[in-house]
Amino acid sequence: MSIKLRLLFSNLAMIFVPIVLFLAASGILSILFLGDIKEVSNLLPESHSSDKDLQEDTLIFFELKEKSVLNPKELLTDNYLSSVDQRLKKIDAGLIVRKNNEFLFTSDSLRIIKNKDLPVFGTTNIMRNLEEIGDRTFAIKQHDFYDKDGGEISIFIMKDASPWNHFVKTFFPILFGLCLLILIATNGLLTYFVSKSIIKPIERLKKAAQSITEGNLEHSITAVKNDEIGQLTKTFEEMRVKLNESFAIQKQYEENRKELIAHISHDLKTPITSIKGYVEGIRDGIADTPEKQERYIQTIYSKAVDLDHLIDELFLYSKLDLGKIPFHFEELDLKKYLADFIEELSFDLEKKDVKVYFQSDEYENYLIGVDREKFKRVLGNIVQNSVKYMNKETKEIHFFLSGTKDYVELVIMDNGPGIPEESLPYIFNQFYRADQSRSKLTGGSGLGLAISRMIVEGHHGTIRAESKANIGTEISIIFPKKY
């Protein structure tokens, strides 16, 4: 149940419980002061469906009423009235018969009753009216009729209701106090349970927030109910999880940054150290022949070129990482683009005895949105990596182009030595080299595939690698189609 409904129901209960208690107290007061309610001992209405359902005094009253119509003469005889009186005594009731304001018959228990204490002729009522007579209270049934001489005859069946009246007067303060106690207890319990259902989850949220403030992002919290606070708890937990993930990413990013700086320092220092060494060799006269000097200068130039290339790669990677390089997309038929690229590539790789093959579906649509220059950089980096590590007599690079309804896939496969399985998940990370010892011989910044990944992702594409030892490596690039 939502908090809104809980508060609504508790407020309604706080309103209606006092009303019910007030009505109960009003009923008791009506018995005490109005005197127009049925005798409390017979609060439930009598059923007139059959005689056996009627109370004894009511049966006698109906008998007298019937007698007043069928045989009024016998009704007024002492013998008959005495017999009725005996029957009434058994139920603690009495009988008074009045004619023209004079008593014809009075039960012994009602001798204290005076004519002035009784209702006047004409107020006939078969219901029990409560009347206070002296210090006693009576429940009265009255039937009025005329005899053959025109006399006004009233029959009263009276039952003493003083014990109940005394009971009400005695215990009314207790009843009132009990009503007040129930009112206070009801409001107190409702307030307690409603407050508890709200405050307890808020305390749990407060504790969780305090844990986050102290840097503990592992303190999870679970929603107990699906109310407003439960929904807030779920949102808070989602925030904690995302915050924890964000901190983990930030931590990983910081570690990557430190690693990046370490790699940059190492990769920049290595060629600089070589250049310094060869310069000192020339300056100290170690290169004492023109041939040695030429070799030293050529080495210095080569190291400077490598250093310049590393700086360019690092600069490009940093700008891509920061999103500072804009992409200029254009609609491109990848099949035609690859045909031109492979024709140019074959001419360059022919000197290295590398054969290039291209295969595609002639009738497939290969239109994609591409930044030409940056995509050429991706292809160049992949091909350069493949050629760099090839160690077989017959060197081959295969390009396979295929398409589906929504995507275009380019697969570049070589027959090189392959990449170790444990290194495969990391080859697109910056400065990662699968074989560190061999990289000293083959060169490279370790940023080529990382740059390729960032460029492909900038095209909303994906890049992945598969490799088998001594068989080769397969790089797959998938781009969304341009419609």
KAMORA-V202211 format. One record per pair of residues at least 4 apart in sequence whose ideal C-beta (glycine too) atoms are under 7 Angstrom apart, sorted by sequence separation. I is the first residue (numbers start at 1). J is the second residue. If there is no record, write none. Layout:
i = {I & I}
j = {J & J}
This chain:
i = {1 & 2 & 3 & 4 & 5 & 6 & 7 & 8 & 9 & 10 & 11 & 12 & 13 & 15 & 16 & 17 & 18 & 19 & 20 & 21 & 22 & 23 & 24 & 25 & 26 & 27 & 28 & 29 & 30 & 38 & 49 & 54 & 56 & 57 & 58 & 59 & 60 & 61 & 62 & 63 & 64 & 66 & 67 & 68 & 71 & 72 & 77 & 78 & 79 & 80 & 81 & 82 & 83 & 84 & 85 & 98 & 106 & 113 & 119 & 125 & 146 & 147 & 161 & 162 & 163 & 164 & 165 & 166 & 167 & 168 & 171 & 172 & 173 & 174 & 175 & 176 & 177 & 178 & 179 & 180 & 181 & 182 & 183 & 184 & 185 & 186 & 187 & 188 & 189 & 190 & 191 & 192 & 193 & 194 & 195 & 196 & 198 & 199 & 200 & 201 & 202 & 203 & 204 & 205 & 206 & 207 & 208 & 209 & 210 & 212 & 226 & 228 & 229 & 230 & 231 & 232 & 233 & 234 & 235 & 236 & 237 & 238 & 239 & 240 & 241 & 242 & 243 & 244 & 245 & 246 & 247 & 248 & 249 & 250 & 251 & 252 & 253 & 254 & 255 & 256 & 257 & 258 & 259 & 260 & 261 & 262 & 263 & 264 & 265 & 266 & 268 & 269 & 270 & 271 & 272 & 273 & 274 & 275 & 276 & 277 & 278 & 279 & 280 & 288 & 289 & 290 & 291 & 292 & 293 & 294 & 295 & 296 & 297 & 298 & 299 & 300 & 301 & 302 & 303 & 304 & 305 & 306 & 307 & 308 & 309 & 310 & 311 & 312 & 313 & 314 & 315 & 316 & 317 & 318 & 333 & 334 & 335 & 336 & 337 & 338 & 339 & 340 & 341 & 342 & 344 & 345 & 346 & 371 & 372 & 373 & 374 & 375 & 376 & 377 & 378 & 379 & 380 & 381 & 382 & 383 & 384 & 385 & 386 & 403 & 419 & 423 & 435 & 438 & 444 & 447 & 448 & 449 & 450 & 451 & 452 & 453 & 454 & 455 & 457 & 468 & 1 & 38 & 54 & 75 & 88 & 98 & 99 & 106 & 113 & 132 & 133 & 146 & 211 & 212 & 225 & 281 & 282 & 287 & 319 & 320 & 332 & 349 & 370 & 390 & 403 & 419 & 427 & 439 & 456 & 31 & 47 & 74 & 88 & 98 & 146 & 147 & 224 & 281 & 287 & 319 & 426 & 433 & 456 & 467 & 30 & 46 & 67 & 68 & 88 & 96 & 97 & 130 & 131 & 223 & 349 & 402 & 427 & 456 & 467 & 46 & 51 & 67 & 97 & 144 & 145 & 211 & 419 & 465 & 466 & 31 & 46 & 96 & 130 & 131 & 287 & 401 & 465 & 85 & 95 & 96 & 144 & 223 & 346 & 453 & 465 & 64 & 84 & 96 & 128 & 129 & 208 & 223 & 282 & 345 & 386 & 399 & 400 & 423 & 452 & 46 & 95 & 103 & 128 & 142 & 143 & 221 & 463 & 464 & 42 & 94 & 128 & 208 & 399 & 433 & 81 & 96 & 101 & 142 & 282 & 342 & 383 & 420 & 432 & 463 & 94 & 126 & 221 & 281 & 397 & 398 & 419 & 431 & 81 & 94 & 117 & 140 & 141 & 205 & 221 & 342 & 430 & 431 & 461 & 462 & 96 & 98 & 125 & 204 & 220 & 397 & 430 & 461 & 124 & 140 & 278 & 396 & 461 & 88 & 123 & 124 & 339 & 396 & 64 & 98 & 113 & 124 & 138 & 139 & 338 & 395 & 430 & 459 & 460 & 76 & 138 & 278 & 279 & 428 & 429 & 456 & 85 & 112 & 122 & 138 & 139 & 278 & 427 & 428 & 119 & 121 & 138 & 201 & 217 & 392 & 60 & 81 & 136 & 137 & 390 & 137 & 275 & 335 & 391 & 428 & 136 & 217 & 390 & 391 & 60 & 202 & 217 & 389 & 60 & 76 & 137 & 201 & 205 & 208 & 212 & 275 & 386 & 389 & 274 & 275 & 217 & 382 & 386 & 57 & 121 & 130 & 198 & 205 & 335 & 201 & 271 & 334 & 121 & 333 & 354 & 57 & 333 & 334 & 56 & 271 & 272 & 341 & 352 & 366 & 428 & 57 & 271 & 331 & 332 & 366 & 118 & 331 & 332 & 341 & 345 & 349 & 365 & 427 & 268 & 357 & 364 & 329 & 330 & 332 & 355 & 368 & 329 & 354 & 355 & 356 & 357 & 358 & 359 & 360 & 361 & 424 & 268 & 329 & 330 & 353 & 357 & 361 & 366 & 267 & 328 & 354 & 424 & 327 & 327 & 110 & 419 & 418 & 264 & 418 & 100 & 418 & 99 & 100 & 418 & 99 & 389 & 417 & 418 & 99 & 388 & 418 & 419 & 418 & 97 & 98 & 388 & 416 & 342 & 415 & 416 & 97 & 414 & 413 & 414 & 96 & 338 & 413 & 95 & 96 & 338 & 385 & 411 & 412 & 93 & 94 & 384 & 385 & 61 & 93 & 411 & 93 & 335 & 92 & 334 & 381 & 409 & 410 & 92 & 381 & 88 & 409 & 381 & 382 & 381 & 407 & 408 & 407 & 407 & 408 & 334 & 377 & 378 & 406 & 407 & 68 & 72 & 406 & 334 & 68 & 378 & 65 & 377 & 378 & 64 & 61 & 374 & 61 & 57 & 386 & 38 & 39 & 370 & 38 & 39 & 64 & 36 & 37 & 382 & 35 & 35 & 61 & 35 & 60 & 39 & 57 & 57 & 368 & 317 & 368 & 369 & 367 & 368 & 367 & 39 & 39 & 41 & 40 & 317 & 320 & 327 & 313 & 314 & 317 & 321 & 313 & 317 & 320 & 310 & 316 & 320 & 32 & 31 & 32 & 306 & 313 & 28 & 28 & 28 & 25 & 331 & 25 & 24 & 21 & 21 & 21 & 18 & 17 & 263 & 17 & 260 & 260 & 13 & 14 & 14 & 13 & 267 & 10 & 263 & 10 & 7 & 6 & 6 & 3 & 3 & 2 & 3 & 1 & 2 & 3}
j = {5 & 6 & 7 & 8 & 9 & 10 & 11 & 12 & 13 & 14 & 15 & 16 & 17 & 19 & 20 & 21 & 22 & 23 & 24 & 25 & 26 & 27 & 28 & 29 & 30 & 31 & 32 & 33 & 34 & 42 & 53 & 58 & 60 & 61 & 62 & 63 & 64 & 65 & 66 & 67 & 68 & 70 & 71 & 72 & 75 & 76 & 81 & 82 & 83 & 84 & 85 & 86 & 87 & 88 & 89 & 102 & 110 & 117 & 123 & 129 & 150 & 151 & 165 & 166 & 167 & 168 & 169 & 170 & 171 & 172 & 175 & 176 & 177 & 178 & 179 & 180 & 181 & 182 & 183 & 184 & 185 & 186 & 187 & 188 & 189 & 190 & 191 & 192 & 193 & 194 & 195 & 196 & 197 & 198 & 199 & 200 & 202 & 203 & 204 & 205 & 206 & 207 & 208 & 209 & 210 & 211 & 212 & 213 & 214 & 216 & 230 & 232 & 233 & 234 & 235 & 236 & 237 & 238 & 239 & 240 & 241 & 242 & 243 & 244 & 245 & 246 & 247 & 248 & 249 & 250 & 251 & 252 & 253 & 254 & 255 & 256 & 257 & 258 & 259 & 260 & 261 & 262 & 263 & 264 & 265 & 266 & 267 & 268 & 269 & 270 & 272 & 273 & 274 & 275 & 276 & 277 & 278 & 279 & 280 & 281 & 282 & 283 & 284 & 292 & 293 & 294 & 295 & 296 & 297 & 298 & 299 & 300 & 301 & 302 & 303 & 304 & 305 & 306 & 307 & 308 & 309 & 310 & 311 & 312 & 313 & 314 & 315 & 316 & 317 & 318 & 319 & 320 & 321 & 322 & 337 & 338 & 339 & 340 & 341 & 342 & 343 & 344 & 345 & 346 & 348 & 349 & 350 & 375 & 376 & 377 & 378 & 379 & 380 & 381 & 382 & 383 & 384 & 385 & 386 & 387 & 388 & 389 & 390 & 407 & 423 & 427 & 439 & 442 & 448 & 451 & 452 & 453 & 454 & 455 & 456 & 457 & 458 & 459 & 461 & 472 & 6 & 43 & 59 & 80 & 93 & 103 & 104 & 111 & 118 & 137 & 138 & 151 & 216 & 217 & 230 & 286 & 287 & 292 & 324 & 325 & 337 & 354 & 375 & 395 & 408 & 424 & 432 & 444 & 461 & 37 & 53 & 80 & 94 & 104 & 152 & 153 & 230 & 287 & 293 & 325 & 432 & 439 & 462 & 473 & 37 & 53 & 74 & 75 & 95 & 103 & 104 & 137 & 138 & 230 & 356 & 409 & 434 & 463 & 474 & 54 & 59 & 75 & 105 & 152 & 153 & 219 & 427 & 473 & 474 & 40 & 55 & 105 & 139 & 140 & 296 & 410 & 474 & 95 & 105 & 106 & 154 & 233 & 356 & 463 & 475 & 75 & 95 & 107 & 139 & 140 & 219 & 234 & 293 & 356 & 397 & 410 & 411 & 434 & 463 & 58 & 107 & 115 & 140 & 154 & 155 & 233 & 475 & 476 & 55 & 107 & 141 & 221 & 412 & 446 & 95 & 110 & 115 & 156 & 296 & 356 & 397 & 434 & 446 & 477 & 109 & 141 & 236 & 296 & 412 & 413 & 434 & 446 & 97 & 110 & 133 & 156 & 157 & 221 & 237 & 358 & 446 & 447 & 477 & 478 & 113 & 115 & 142 & 221 & 237 & 414 & 447 & 478 & 142 & 158 & 296 & 414 & 479 & 107 & 142 & 143 & 358 & 415 & 84 & 118 & 133 & 144 & 158 & 159 & 358 & 415 & 450 & 479 & 480 & 97 & 159 & 299 & 300 & 449 & 450 & 477 & 107 & 134 & 144 & 160 & 161 & 300 & 449 & 450 & 142 & 144 & 161 & 224 & 240 & 415 & 84 & 105 & 160 & 161 & 414 & 162 & 300 & 360 & 416 & 453 & 162 & 243 & 416 & 417 & 87 & 229 & 244 & 416 & 88 & 104 & 165 & 229 & 233 & 236 & 240 & 303 & 414 & 417 & 303 & 304 & 247 & 412 & 416 & 88 & 152 & 161 & 229 & 236 & 366 & 233 & 303 & 366 & 154 & 366 & 387 & 91 & 367 & 368 & 91 & 306 & 307 & 376 & 387 & 401 & 463 & 93 & 307 & 367 & 368 & 403 & 156 & 369 & 370 & 379 & 383 & 387 & 403 & 465 & 307 & 396 & 403 & 369 & 370 & 372 & 395 & 408 & 370 & 395 & 396 & 397 & 398 & 399 & 400 & 401 & 402 & 465 & 310 & 371 & 372 & 395 & 399 & 403 & 408 & 310 & 371 & 397 & 467 & 371 & 374 & 158 & 467 & 467 & 314 & 468 & 151 & 469 & 151 & 152 & 470 & 152 & 442 & 470 & 471 & 153 & 442 & 472 & 473 & 473 & 153 & 154 & 444 & 472 & 399 & 472 & 473 & 155 & 472 & 472 & 473 & 156 & 399 & 474 & 157 & 158 & 401 & 448 & 474 & 475 & 157 & 158 & 448 & 449 & 126 & 158 & 476 & 159 & 401 & 159 & 401 & 448 & 476 & 477 & 160 & 449 & 157 & 478 & 451 & 452 & 452 & 478 & 479 & 479 & 480 & 481 & 408 & 451 & 452 & 480 & 481 & 143 & 147 & 481 & 410 & 145 & 455 & 143 & 455 & 456 & 143 & 141 & 455 & 143 & 141 & 473 & 127 & 128 & 459 & 128 & 130 & 155 & 129 & 130 & 475 & 130 & 131 & 157 & 132 & 157 & 139 & 157 & 159 & 479 & 430 & 481 & 482 & 481 & 482 & 482 & 159 & 161 & 164 & 164 & 447 & 451 & 458 & 445 & 447 & 450 & 454 & 447 & 451 & 454 & 445 & 451 & 455 & 168 & 168 & 169 & 443 & 451 & 168 & 172 & 175 & 176 & 482 & 179 & 179 & 179 & 182 & 183 & 183 & 183 & 431 & 186 & 430 & 431 & 186 & 187 & 190 & 190 & 445 & 190 & 446 & 194 & 194 & 194 & 197 & 198 & 227 & 227 & 228 & 227 & 228 & 229}
